[in-house]
Structures are given as structure tokens and as C-alpha cells.
Amino acid sequence: MPIDRALIGGLLADSRIEDFEQSPVFTSQIQDRPEAAAILLDIMRNDSPATGARARAMLALFDEPALRPIGEALALPGAVWRRSLLNLLWALITTHEPREWPGLLDLVVTDVLPLFTDETVIPADLESGLEIEYEYRVCDEAYTTCQRLLHADFDESLFRGLDFDERDREIRVLQSRLARPLA
């Protein structure tokens, strides 16, 4: 049975629901359905920021079935959008055992690889009040997300300390490695 967008919209609009996992409608009709994930991604992108944030919170409760729709949504433009989706992928994948992370990354690697060439600078989150000491681009975010999923002990601070040319070399190496089909 197809997912009703109005059903999802109703849950998102119901401010009494703080934990979607406590909703029988969510757990029985929405959670872990790829078509529901696609609807939630559309809401994240096109509805009000408050509704988008609730859609993201709901999507964060999904598991592996949400990975493909999130990966496909990475093709849509926008540095902040892409960073948000990379963070969501990381959050969903890291709910699994670290030994499973590379295999789950494989499910979306073809969607992530094009981001390795996106040199758009991600605007700093000025609302957080934190001083940002480095610029991050979409390609940097894609690189660090993949590295953290491939190597749980990856130290992002070393990468951040590199200038853009040095980062680009590191990115190209990983991009080449990920683009090769596994034998």
C-alpha cells in the first residue's frame, strides 16, 4: 500500500508527538519504508524549517532502507543540503557495528562520489556562536564522512589542517579507491 503524504504530514504537524518511535502509526506504516524516506526528504527540502527539522528527526529513526533515498537526494544542489544529508547518512550508518560501516557505505558510494568534485564552500553556521577556524567544502565533507565510515579512528583534524590543494590530493586518492569496483 502506498504511503500517504498527508499521514506523514499529520504526524509532523502534531506537536504532542515528541518521540516518533512512540507512535504506532510511525512504527507500523512509515518507519523503514523507502518511499516514506523519499517523502520526508522532500519535506526537509521544501517545507518550513521547523517542519523540515521534524522530518529530519523522523528520518533519523530509519535504518538501512533510508540509505538509498538519501543517497539519491545528494544529487540535488546546495552545500548546506548536501552536508545535512552526509551527516544523516553518517548518523544512520553508525548505529550499526563499525565492522558493518564499509558495507553500508557501499550502498550509497555511487551517490557520494560526485560530491568529491564539489568545491562549493559550506557556509559557516553563524547561529551556533562557535568560531570556525577553517573553511569546509562539500568535497571535504564527503571525504571526511567516507573516511570516518571506513576507518573509525580517522582523525579529521589532520585533514582540516591541510590547505585546499593538499586536501584535493587526499580526496582524489580516496575517490579513486572508492570508484574501483571490488574484486
N, C-alpha and C positions, 0 to 999 in steps of 0.2 A: 504494500500500500504506500503511495507517495506521501512524502512529508508535507504537511500543511504549513506554509509560511506564517499564516495567522496564528497557528498554535504556538510556534516559536516566539512570535511577536508578543503574544499574550503572556507567556512566561517571563519574557524580558521586561515587559511593562509592569508586572506585578511586583511592586516594591516590598511586599511582605515576604517574598522569597529571597532569602539571603544566601542559602546554600542550595544550589540547583540539585545536588545529589539527594536531597531530602524530598524532592518532587517525584512522585510516581510517574507522572506524565513524562518528565525528562528521562528518567531511567528506563522506562519501557518503550517510549516512542521516538526519542530523539538521540540519546547518547550513543556514540559509536556508529552512527549511520552516515556514510559519506555524503549523501545528499543533504542531510541536516548540516554537516560541516560546511558545505558549499553555501547554503543559505546564511549561516552565521558569518561567514567571511564576507558575503555581500552586505550584510547589515553592518559589520565592522567598518567597511569601507564607505558606505553611503548614508548611513543614518546619523543621528546626533552623536556627539562624543560620549554622552552618558549611556546611550543605548549601545553604542559600539563597544564601550568598556564592559558592559554586562555580557554582550555577545562573546567577547574575548574570554571573559571569566567562564562562561559556559563551555566554550570550545576547549579551554584548558583542562576540562574534565574528561575529554575524549581520550581515546587510545589510538592505536595503530591505524584504524580506518580513517582518521582525520588527516594523516600524513600526506596522502596523495592530493586531496583538495587544497591543502595549504601549499604544497609544492607547486601546484598549478597556478595558484594565486600569486606566486612570486614573479610571474611574468608581467603582472600589472605594474605600471610605473609608480615611482615615488620612493625616495630614500627612506623616509620615516616608516612608510608602509612595509617596505622590504625588511628593514631592521626588526620591526614588530613581528613579522612572520618568522624570521630566522630565530628570534628569541622564543617564539611559540613552539617552533619545531624542536629547539633545544630542550625546552621545558617538558614537552611530551615524551621525547625520546629518553631523557634522563630519569624518567620514572621507572624505567626498566633497569635490569642489571647492566653494569658497564660492559660486560663481555658482549651484550646484545646491541650496543650502540652502533657499531660499524654496519651491521646488517640492516638496521632500521634506517640509517643514513643512506644506504644503497637504494632504498625505496624512493628517495627524492633527489638523489645526487644529480640526475639529468636536469632537474629543475633548478638546482642550486648553482650548477656550473656556469650558466650565463652571467650570474652575478659577479663572478670572478673578474669580469671585464668592466663592471660598472664603477667608474671612478667618481661618481657623484658623492660629494661630501654630505654626511648626515648632519643636519643642523643640531647644535647643542640643545639639550633640554634645559632651557633657561629657567623654567618653573621649579626645577628641583633645588635651585640655590647652590648647587655644587659647582666649584670652579673646574672647568675642563682644561687639562694641560696638553691635550693632543687632539688632532683632528682625525676623525674616523670616516672612511668612505664605505660605501656599500660593499665593495670588493674586500675591504679589510674585515668587515663584519662577517661576510660569507666565509672567508679564510679562517678566522678565529672560531667560528661556530663549528666548522668541519674539523679543525684540529682538536678542539675540546671533545668532540664526539669520537674521534679516532684515538686520541691519547688523553685519558682522564687527567693526567698530570701535566698537561700543556700549560706553560707559563706565558700568559698573554702579555705580561708587562715587558718582556724582552722584545716582542714583536712591536708593541706600541712605541718603544724607544727608537725604532728604525725610521729613517726618512722614507718618503714615498717611493723613491727608486729602489731602495733596499727591500721595502715591503713588496713591491711589484715582483722582484726576483723570487722571493719566497712564495708568493701567490702563484706565479707561473709554474713552479716546481710541483706544488700540490695540485694545481689544476691539471697538469699533465698526468700525474699519478692517478687522479680520480677519473680522468677521461678514458683511461685504458680499460678495456673490458677485462674482467677477471678470467684467468685461465683455468 
